[in-house]
Amino acid sequence: MTTRLHEKPADPPRTRPTGTDLLVGVVISFLLVQGVAAAPVASLVVAAGDSSPVAKAQANYTCDGLDDQAEIQAALAALPDGGTVVLSEGTFNCSGSIAPAAGATLKGQGPEKTSLEFSRNGMLNVSEEHVTLDGFHIAGSGYVNASTNTTLDLSQWLGVLTVYASGTRVHNVTGTADASIQAVFLLLHNPNIYAPILEDVEFVNCRAVDTGTYGFLHNAWGTTNTTIRDIRYENCAAINCGRYGAFNPWVTGFDFAEQNDIEGLRVTDCLAEGSLESGFHFEWNPAKRDCVFINCSSRDNGQKPCPEDYLLGDPDFFGSGFYLPGGQVSLVDCRAEGNGAFGFFVINPDGMLLYNCTESGTGRVSASAKPISYCILQSLPVSENPSVVMDHCRSLDSNGWALFVCGTNNALIRDFTMVNPAGIDGIGAILGCPSGELPVNSTIDAGVSNSTIDLAASGDRPQTLVYIVNNRNVTYSGRVVSDAARPVVVEWTLPGGADLTDLEVLPASSTA
């Protein structure tokens, strides 16, 4: 059989477009492009049950004040990719959880005007990437453990807002919670919900106030991808967290590393105030890499009384403005004021920096037996040299020791100023480890070794302003001005000792 190919019919003659035709085509194309570019991202409006009649009339969904999460979730489900659900003014009573889709925005009218009140284990869960939350208040209460013999309920170990997924933006959101849930704002790596590394999350203008639990908490479950990284806080605050009732005895304002490692943390212009335990906090075991605080304030934290049997460095008590156990953490222009036991607590620093930091009034808010403004301890060997740099830092009117450096190797302290410390047992600052003051579980045999310390000290309240003890290869410089009975005392030095050649000691009357 022979197959014949059919010839294509000849095309009819084409007329050339005129100049007018071309112009019209260009204009139409331009208008179409402009129309596409100008098309707004789709949004849907949800009105609260107590919002105004005008708001309800303009809404796509209207709540009745009961199970309001249903209308909010329906609006989120109806959005196109990248759309926005706008919440009206008013209170949304949510007895269940809300979960925005990837790329969605949930936006209120501001935290003073729009409120999401969660009950019956309801939460706001971000388990998809690139979600934005903006402009509302959240509150959670009455969380219960609903576990059975066959199901495990972990609601109490979550947050009113729990972020599981990367690329989340949380702006202008305030929150509170009672003591029945672990946190108001929680970043949690849970591999059963979001397996990749949790990263690139931003909090701006967010506040946790008068809570029975942690304000901001990072945590990780499982054994893989447990590093949380590239997290930013700007102008955020944790106020009175755990002060009037607590989820557990260790509630802090900010806890950046509970069971997770942390890398690339930036905390700028943030405040921690009135927390049960630390204001800004890391746990001991996690790795901390490239963590930077700029212009942050921590005041009146450590409301919990210091245990009577407390040993320095015991990890079961914090009481600090900044609690920094190990790692690479930098504090620039930060302040600690009136905190219970410690202004700045540093242990096992491994490349840590404190620059232009100020402490005042440590020991004012609790009955700590030994309040310490700057406490720098080392109980284990570290690799970085210098292990810690303190530059242009100050202690003003401490109620205890202005500075305590114990077990520390390769420390560089420059231009440290201490003014009028009250002291403990007649001593204003201790540079070294007297008998009985080595940190818990210490493997270090010298108080301070291979270090440089430059200071300016003044005050007459303690009998001895600066006590240097158990030093090895430490060089001192600066000036001590005091009418105290024994302004500087040096005892029990090791080979290499303490070089005081450039440390000037003057009576206060000589500088009047």
Secondary structure, 3 states (H helix, E strand, C coil): CCCCCCCCCCCCCCCCCCHHHHHHHHHHHHHHHHHHHHCCCCEEEEECCCCCHHHHHHCCEECCCCCCHHHHHHHHHHCCCCCEEEECCEEEEECCCECCCCCCEEECCCCCCEEEEECCCCCEEECCCCCEEEEEEEEECCCCCCCCCCCCCCHHHCEEEEECCCCCEEEEEEEEECCCCCEEEEEEECCCCCCCCCEEEEEECCEEEEECCEEEEEEECCCCCCEEEEEEEECCEEEEECCCCCCCCCCCCEECCCCCEEEEEEEECCEEECCCCCCEECCCCCCEEEEEEECCEEECCCCCCCCCCCCCCCCCCCCEEEEEEEECEEEECCEEECCCCEEEEEEEECCEEEECCEEECCCCCCCCCCCEEEEEECCCCCCCCCCEEEECCEEECCCCEEEEEECEECEEEEEEEEECCCCECCECCEEECCCCCCCCCCCCCCCEEEEEEEEEEECCCCCECEEEECEEEEEEEEEEECCCCCCEEEECCCCCCEEEEEEEEECHHHHC
